[in-house]
Amino acid sequence: MRKIFKEVISGRELSVEIGEIARQANGSALIRFDDTVVLVTATAADKPNEGQNFFPLTVDVEERMYAIGKIPGGWLRREGRPSEQAILNCRIIDRSLRPLFPDGYLNNLQIVATVLSVDQDNTPEVVSLLGASLALGLSDIPFNEIVGSVIIGRVNGEFVVNPTVKQEEVSDMHVFVAATEDAIVMIESDASEAMEDDMLEAIEIAHEQIKEVIAFQKRIIEEFGAEKKPAPEIHINDELKDDVRALAEGKMYDVMKQIDKEVRNEALDNLLSDIKSQLEDKYLEYENFESDVKDFFNEYSKEVMRSIIVNEHHRIDGRGLKDIREINTRTGLLPRTHGSALFTRGLTQSLSITTLGTIRDSQRLDDIGTTETKRYMHHYNFPPFATGEAGFMRGPKRREIGHGALAEKAILPVLPSEEDFPYSIRVVSEILESNGSSSMASVCGSSLSLMDAGVPIKRPVAGIALGLIKTDEEVTILSDIQGIEDFYGDMDFKVAGTEKGITAIQLDVKIKGLKINTIKEVLQRAKEGRLHILEIMNNDLSVPREDLSKYAPRMYTTVIPVDKIKVLIGTGGKTINKIIDETGVEIDIQDDGKVYVAATEKESGEKAIKMIEEIIKDVEVGEVYDGKVIRVEKYGAFVELLPGKDGLLHISEMDIGRVKKTEDVADLGDIIKVKVTGIENGKVRLSRKVLLLEEKEKEE
């Protein structure tokens, strides 16, 4: 039975259609937000795979190019691998929903959001997350939370809910918030150096709007939601668990207090091995002995670590709650790259390399968004050796794409405009070591690398990740979390920015969400940490280098009238190719008349610009030119005044006296000074005689 529900959200119609489409999924909903239409389905296996001990949640956002009336590019003319934006939207849905599933639910679960139609004023990520929440809520899957999302922008100091494309263009904030009725579960934000109080206000406004969306979902789910399957019962071997804890007790505390990560990990491995050997005879016939011992051991080590932090107010590596690990920086490591920097914080290390290119090197985007090209690209690589492991390297995974996008957003607000710095910019962060917050290390390293390359960024950018341990009694916030604190903790809250304000935020939680007062405290702690890191970075390099690397292209810019673009290109590209061949430069012509010239040498660039200006310059009556004779006839010579523009110097205008033969005055290839005496029907008349008479008059 088809049923449609409608509501007005942020001044636009939101409608949900259920009961007719994709009925074989556990839950489905067709969501319309004005003209943006997304079909979202949730499908789960009846039971988990045998021996499975993790929750296999898969989220796919399927962008269809027909949604914007386009045929896909490429040879096949069909959609291929997901776009970067689609992958980021998958991560948004996953990060928002994953912590809300009941403990012990291990069934294979797939959420698919198929984008069918796009109205650019209503972005699919908000609609997709809403649809995912509804599809789960309407299904029999044991998911009992309801999640809403909203984007907050700020235009001329006023906050805007779900801003339009035009509003986004002038907005200085983009804050994507996902929340339940009670708490914030996910934040993905970029901003132009926003103050902490302003960011907090945006989040509060978002939560109030989300409550309206949740109320709308509740009405639908209460009327048409399927009966939920019971949450899985967690069966554990209490006797084995007690035995593991009894053997680990007393020893675990000393092990977890080992400051050195490698020493601590080795001690943990040894303790686990010792416990197994002491218990294996007793549980010889117990099928899940190996996996259960490891699970109980990890559970107890997590409990001890959290207890040390909460009760003793310091961390297992010896730091206080606010302390940041030792930081070291080096710039200019790589001699042939355009810029490079090594940022090391504890056992996390990022080598960031900057490459400058022409505007033509900008990335062309073939997706359903409004942006067609991307001038600044940040790529993040995380090889297995960064954590001391061996593994396959088969291209970037979703996590690497997400971390690269976060660093990109953090840096973008401080980059110079294309007009001031006509380059495309690519930064690659190679993670060489990782023990927590490698994405924020890549932000710091990239800021230094850009300055090392001479990119005139407004201010340096630093990033820090904060964690949280939540108990029934209190919330404990940790600055600059390391790997084990992220793994055993309840939050990963990344904040990047300059000394003036925030440029990017990414929040993930493992609990049911955060209250506003906790977020306020985290933002303040992040500011303190960020300023501390910036101070250390500034000791190495605080402003961009005065000049670019000698290996970087030199960019020269000029602007020509749009109607002269064809003239500059020439028939079949003849004119522009002649300039390129003579100077060795690269030339990129924009539709608005901007011309970018990339040269390895100053002389080549300046010569190319001069040739371009001469080509588009019009021949004017009364002007004097040093022209080149390009054709000789009995009646006179044709003289090239500017590239591609010539005129006739009639034999009668060659000298004061009578000239018997053209070659007597102007032979092929000669450079001759002439004056334009007239232009009729595009034909240019020249005279040398006029100049000789003028010179004679001056002498007399």
N, C-alpha and C positions, 0 to 999 in steps of 0.2 A: 504494500500500500504506500503510495507516494504521499509525502507530507512536506510542506514547506513552512519554515519558521522565518520570521523577519524581525529585524531590530535596527534602529538607527544608532550607529556608533561613530563618534567624532564627526557628526554631520553627514555621514554617508550610509547608504543602505547595506546592511549585512544580512544575507539570507542563507539558510541551510536547508538543503534538500536531502531527504533520506527515504529509504524504502524501495527505490526502483532501480538504482544503479549499483553495480558491483555487489550483488547480494550474497555471493558465496564467500566473501571475506567475513571474518568474525565481526568486523564493524566497518562501516564506510559512511562518508559524508561528502556531499558536493557543496562546496562553500563558494558563495559569490560575495565579493566586496566591490560594489559598483560593477565594473566590467572585468575585474580579475576573477577568474574561475579556477579552482583547484579541486581535484578529486583526491581524497585521502582515504587510504584503507589501512586496516590493522589486521594482520593474519598471524595466528599462532599455532604451533604444533600442539597436539593433544597431550604430549608428555615430553619430558626432556630426554635427550640421548643418553644411553647407558654410560655411566661413569662420568658424566659431565658435571663440572663443579664451578661453572661460570655462567653468567647470563648472556646469551648470544642475541643481543638486540641489534638489528640491522635497520638503518634508515636510508631510504633512497629518495632523492628529489629528482624527478624526471622532467626536465625542461623540454618542451616541444616548440620548435621554431614556428610552427603554424600559429602558435599563441600570439605572435606579433605580426602574422601575415608575411613571414619570410620563408624562403626555401634555404635549407642549410647549405653552407659552403662546402668545399672539398669535393673530391672526385665522386664519392658515393651519393652525395646529395641527400644524406640522411644523418640523423643525430648519431654521434659517436660517444666517446667517453664524456662523463659529466664535465661541465664547465667549472671553473674555480668557484664561481658564486654558488653554483648548485651544491658543490661539496661543502662550502661554508654553511649553507642553509641546512644540509644534513646534520652537520655538527651542532648547530643551534638546537634542532629538534632533539637530538640524542642527549645533549648535555642538560636540556631542560627536563626531560622525562625520566631518564635512567635512574636518578636517585629516589624516585617516587614509587618504584615497584616494590612489592613486598619482599622481604628477605626470603631466600630459598626458592624464588621463582626462577627456574632455569630453562623454561621451554624456549625453543627457537621462535623468535618474534620478529616480524618484518613490518615496518611502516613504509608505505609508498605514497608520496605526494606527487601526483601528475599534474603539471601546470598546463591547463587547457586554453586559457585566454588571459592576456595581460593588459591591464590598464595601468600605465606606468605611474599614475598617481597613487596606486594601491599595490604595494610591493608584495610578491608572493610569499616572502618568509613569514610575515605576520599571519597571513591566511593559512599557510601550511601548518604552522604550529597549532593554531586554533583547530584546524581539521584533524590533526593527530590526536589532540586531547578529546575531541568529540568522538572520533572513531573508536578510541579505546573506551571512552565512557559508555558508548552505545553497545559495545561488545560484551561477551561473557568472560573476557580476560580479566583476571583479578587485579584491576587497576582502579583504585577508588578515589584518586585525586582528580581535580579539574584544574587545568592550566590555561592561562591566557597570556597574551603578549601585546606589546604596543611599542611604537617608535615615537620618541620625543625629540623634536627639533627646537631650535631657538632662533627666531627671526627678529632682528632689531630689539633684542632684549626681552621678547615675549615668547613664552614656551608654546609650542604648537604640537598637537597630537596627530600622529600619522601624517606628517607633512607631505605636500604634493611635490612634484618634480621641481617646479619653480621655487618653492619654499626651501627645498633641500639645497638648491644652488646657492642660496644666500644664508643658509643656516650655519651657525658656528658650533653646533652640536648635533650628533646623531647617536641617540641612546636607545638601544634595543633592550627591553626588559621583559623577562618571562617570570611569572609568579603564580602561586596559588592564592587562595583568598587570604591566607594568613602570613605568607612570607615570600621573599624574593628567592627564586631558584637559579636564575641565570641573568648575566648582564654581558652585552657585547656593545662597546661604545667607542666612538672616536670624537674628538673635539679639538677646537682651536685654542688650546691652553686654557681650559675652563677651570674656574676656581672650585675647590672641594665643596663649598656650600651650594654652589649652583648645580653641580653634578648631583648632589644629594636631593635637591629640590626637584630636579628632573625625574629622579627615581621615585620619589614620593608621588608626584603627579601621575607617573606611569602606573603605579600600583593602584591608585584610585580608579583610573580608567579600566584597568584589568579586572577589577571587581565587578564592573558592569558587564564585561564580556563573560565572566564566570557565571553571573546570575542568569544570563541568556542561555548558556550551555546547560545549567541546572534544569531549566524548564524543559528542555528537549530530552535530556537523559531521564528525568523523572517520569516522563510520559512514554518514552519509547525504548529506554535502555533495557537490554537483556539481563536476565538473572545471572549474577556473577558466579563463576566457578569458585569454590573455596580456595583461599590462599594455601599454598602447600605447607604441609606440616613438616617441620624440620626434625628429623630423627637423628639423634646423635648417640654415640656409645658413651654414656656418662662415666662408666667405669674406666674406659681408656682415657677419657679426658681428665679425670681426677688423677690417674696415674702419671700422665704427662706433666700436669701441673705440679704434682708432688716432687717429681724428679727435677723439674726446672726451677722450682721455687728456691730462693736463696742464691742460686747461681745466675739466674737471668738478670737480676738487678746489676750484678757486677759486670756481666757481659755488655748490657745496654749502656753502661756508664763509660765504656771504652770510647775515647774521643776520636781515635783514628778509624775511619770507615773500613779500611781493609782489615785491620786488626779485629774490629767488631764483627765484621761479616765472617771472618775465619773462625772466631770464637763461637758465633751462632751455629755455623755449620758443624763444628766439633761437638757442641752441646746436643744438637739435634741427632747427630750420629750416635752419640753415647746413649741417649734416651732410647733410640730405636733398638740398639743392641741389648739393652737391659730388659726390653719389653717383648722382643720378638718371639721368645720361647712361649711366653704366656699367651700370646695372641696368634699362635702359629696357624690356626685354622680360620682366623678372621680375615675375610676377603679384602676389606678396605683398610687394612692396617697401615700401609705406607702413606696413602693420601690423608687418612684421618689423623695420624700422628703429626704430619706436617701442618695440617690445618689447625689443630689444637695448639701446636707449638707457636705458630705465627699469631694466633689469637692471643696467646699469653704474652708474647713479646710486644704486641701492640698495646696490651693493657698496661704493661710495665712502663713502656715508653711514655704513654699518656699520663700515667700516674706521676712519673718523675717531673714532667712539665707542669702539671696542675698543682701538685702538692709542694714541690721544691722550687718552682718558678725559675728553673733553668733547664737547658736542653742537653741531650745526650752527647753533643759535641763540645760541651763546656760553656756554650754561650748563654747570655741572658736572653730574655724574651724579645728584647728590642735590638739585640746586637746583630750586626751584619758581618758576614765572613770577610776575611782579608781579601783585598782587591788589588790587582796589578794590571797595568795597561802598557801596551807598546804600540807605537804607530810606525808606519813606513817600513814594515818587515819585508815586503816583496818588491824587488827592484823594478820589475817590468809592468806591474799593474798600475792602474791610475791612482789607487788609494788602498791602504790596508791597515788593519788594526787588530790586535789581539787583546781580548778582554777576559781576564781570569778572576773568578770569584770563588774562593774555596776550591772545590774539585769540579767546578763548572767552567768551561772554557769555550769561547767562541772566536773564531778567526773570520772577520768580515772583510770582504773585498769589494771595492767599488770600480765599476767600469762605466765610462762615459761614451755615448754614441750620438749619432745624429738623430734628429726628430724622426727620420725615416725608420730608425731602429725601434721606435715605440711599438709596444705589443698591440696587435689588432685583436679585438675581442669579437667572437662570434657566439653571442648568447642572447638572452631575451631582455637584457638591460638596455638602458639608454646610452651608456658610455660605449663608444666605438673603439677608442684607443686608450692605452695606458702608458704614460710617459715614465713613471717611476715603478720599478719592479723590485720586489724583495723576495729572494728565494732562500729557503732554509733547508739544510741537509743534516740528517742525523744518522751517521753510519754506526754499525754495531759496535765498533771498537771504542766508541765514546763511553760505553758502559762496561768495557772489558769483555765483550762477547764477540763471537763469530756468527755471521748470519748472511742471508741473501741480501743483495742490494739491487732492487728492481724498480727504481724510480721512487718519487715521493709518495708517501702514504697520506691519508687524510689528515693525520696529526701534523705532519710536516707542512702541508699546504696551509693548515689553520694557523700554525705558529708563524709562518712566513707572512701571512696576511695580517696578523696582529702586529708584527714588527713594522710592516708597511704602513699601517694606519697610524702607528705611533710616530713615525718619522715624517709622514706626508705634510702635516701642518707647518713644519718649519722649513720646507724646501722653497727655494726661490721660484718665481713664476717663469713660465716659458719665455716671456718677453725679456726678462732680466738675465736668464740663463738658458739659452736655446739648445739644451742637450736632453737626450733621453738618458736615464740613469738606472743602472742595475746594480743592486747590492746582493751578494751571496754570503750567507752566514754558514760557515762550516763548523758544526759542533764537534770539537775535538775531545772534550770530556764533559760528562754530565752527572751532576748530583743535585738536581733540583733547579728549576727556573732557567733552563737554557734559552727559552724564548726572550726573557728579559735581558739575559747576557747578550743576545744577538742585537737587541735594541741599543744597548750601550756601545757594543763594538761597532755597529753600523754608524752611529752618530760620529764616533771618532774616525772611522774610515772615510766618511764623506768629507769631514774637515781635512783629513790628510790628503784627499784628492783635490782640495781647493774649491769644493762646492760651497757657495756662500749661504749656508743654512742660517736661519735667524738666531737660533740658540741651540746648545747641546741638549740632547734628550737622554734620559736614563729611565730604567725600569726596575721594578722590584716586585717579587711575589710574596704574598702574606698567607699564612695558614691559620688554622683555628682548631682548638680542641674544645668540644662542647660536652659538658656533663650536666646532670640534673641541676646542679647548684650554680654553675658559673660558665662563662665563656672566656677562654684564654686565647689571645691573639699572638701570633708568632711572626716576627719580621724576617724576611729572607729565608724562606723554608728550604731545607735540603730534601733529597729524594725520599728518605724514610718518613719524614714529617708530612710530606705530600701523600705518601702511600697509606700511612696509618692515621692521618689527620682527617678533618671534616671539610676542608675548604682549600681551594687554590684561587686566590684573588690577586690577579696581576694588574698593576697600575703603572703606566708609563707617562712621562711628561717632562717639562722643562722647569726651570726655577720659577716660572710665572704661572704654570698650571698644568692640568691634565690633558694629554693628547690621546690616550687610549686606555680602555679597561676591558678585562675579560674575567668573568667570575664563573667558577664551577663549584658546586657543592656536592657532598655525599650524604648530607642530612636533608631534612624536609624544607630547608630554606633558612634565610637570614632575616632578622628584624632590622628595621631602619636604623635604630640606635647602634646596632653592631656595625652596620655599613658605615655609619658616620665615624665611628672609632677607627675602623680599618682605613678609611680614606685619610684621616689625620696621621695615622702611623705611617702610611705609605708616603705621605709628603715628607715626613722627617727622614725616612730612609732614602728617598729619591734625592733630597738635597745633600745628604751625606755622600752618596755615590757620585753626584755631579761634582762635588768639591774635589774628590780624588781624581776623576777624569780630567778636570780642568788643570790639574798639576802637570799632566802630560801634554794636553792640547786643548785650549779653551776657545780658540777662534779658528776659522778656516785658514789654510795656508794662502799666501798672497798670490801664488801662481799655480797653474795646473801642472801636472806631470808632463815632462817633455814627450812622453809617449801618448798623451791624450790628444784627440783632434782639437784643432783651434776652430772655433765657430765664428763666422762673420754673417751679419744679417743686413739685408736691405729690403725695402718695400717697393714694389712696382705696381702701376695701375693694373687692375684685373684684366682690362682689355689688351694689355701688353703681354700677357702670359703666353699666348700663342706665338707672338713674335719672338719671345725669348726661347721657346722650345724649338721653333722653326719646323719646316716641312720634314716629317719623319724623324724629328729630333735632331736634325742636322746642326742647327745653331748651338743648342746647349751641349751637344756632344763635342763640338769643336772647342768650346771653352774647357770642357773636362779633359780633352786630349792635350790641349796646350798647357794646362796648369796642373793636372793631376789631382784635382779636388773632387769632392762629392757635392752635388747640388740637389737640394730638396725644395720644390716649389709648392706652397700651400694655396688652397683655393681662394684665400682672401688677399693674395698678392705678396705674402711674406716669402722671402727667399733666404734659405739657410745654406751657407757654404762651409763645408768642413775641409780643413787643410792641415797637413802635417807641418807645413812651414808657413811662416807669416807672409813671406813674399808671394807665395802661390795664392793664398787667400785674398790678399789685397789686389793682386792682378786679376783674379776672377771677378771680384766685386766691380772693379773698374770696367772690365769687358761687359759685364751685365748692364751697368749703368749707361754705357755707350750704346748698347744694342737697343735699349728701350727709349733712349733719348731721341727726340724728333729733330730733324734737320730744320733750321730756321733761317729765313731770309736775312741777310746782313751778317751772318756768322762767318768767321774765317776758320778754315780747317787745313790741317796738314794731311792731305789725302794720298791714297796709293793708287797709281794708275793700274787698272785691272783689264782694260781693253783699249786697243788702238785701232782707229779707223782713219780713212783719208780725210774725213770731215771734222775729226777731233778725237778726244780721248775721254773714256769713262773713268771717273775717279771715285774710289770708295771713300766716303767721308766718315761713316760709322759702320760697324759690322752689319753687313747686309743692306746698306743704304749708300747709293751712289748717285752721281749726277754727270751731266755732259759738259765738258769743257770744249766748246766749239773752237775750231782752229782760228777763227777770227778774234777769239777772246784770250789767245795764248800769250800775246805780246803786244807792245805798243806799235811796233812796226808789223809789216806783212810777214807771215810765216808760210814758207813754201811747202814744208813737209811736217806732219804731226810729230814724227820722231825727233825732229830737231829740237823740240821743247819738252815733249812728254813721251818717254819710251816706257814700254811695259815694265812694271815693278818700281818705277821711280816714285819718290815721295815728293809731292808738289803742293805748294801753298795756294789755296784758292778761296774765293769768296762766293757765297750763294747770292745770286742777283735776282732770282725769281723761282717760283714753284707754280706750275700750271698743270692741272689734271694729274698730279702726282709726279710729274717730271721736273727734275731739278736742273736749273741752269746755273753754270759756274763761270767765273771769270778770273783770270790771272792778270789780265791787262788792267783792270780796275785797281788792283793792289799796287801794280808798278807805277801807275799814274799818281796815286795817292802818295807814294814814296817820293816820286819826283817833285811833287808840289812842296813837300816838306823840305826837301833839299834846297829848293829855290827860295 
